[in-house]
Amino acid sequence: MTVCESHTAEEDVCAACGNRHAVQFSADCPNCINDLRGPFVLKLVSHTELLAFLTAHGLNPVAPSRDSVAAVDAVHMDYEEEVCSREPFEARFTFSADGDTLSLTVDDDLQVVDVER
């Protein structure tokens, strides 16, 4: 996980890191050449509360519709991130759909420590 130190995405993409979101996630498979890089929300897609929220609003990141090329498209719904603390790391990710919101707070161990709906 990386956090852009001077993140400003006023023009849709931050000039410092080139990303829309400050918190980025990366994973490399030790057994093959596959890797995964993108917004931290990719790590959260498997969290039960987020899966329930998405499917309740007609979005399925596990089996996206033809309109969605990849699972990450399903979580490109309205969501905001707030870096609460850098040392130790803590961030809140808030998802919105149909007037409903779900907030997941992640700690320095990259675990969800709080859920607000």
Stockholm file with secondary structure:
# STOCKHOLM 1.0

chainA/1-117         MTVCESHTAEEDVCAACGNRHAVQFSADCPNCINDLRGPFVLKLVSHTELLAFLTAHGLNPVAPSRDSVAAVDAVHMDYEEEVCSREPFEARFTFSADGDTLSLTVDDDLQVVDVER
#=GR chainA/1-117 SS CEECTTCCCTTSSCTTTSCSSSEEEEEECSSSSCEEEEETHHHHTTCHHHHHHHHHTTCCSSSCCTTCSSHHHHTCSEEEEEEEEETTEEEEEEEEETTEEEEEEECTTSCEEEEEC
#=GC SS_cons         CEECTTCCCTTSSCTTTSCSSSEEEEEECSSSSCEEEEETHHHHTTCHHHHHHHHHTTCCSSSCCTTCSSHHHHTCSEEEEEEEEETTEEEEEEEEETTEEEEEEECTTSCEEEEEC
//
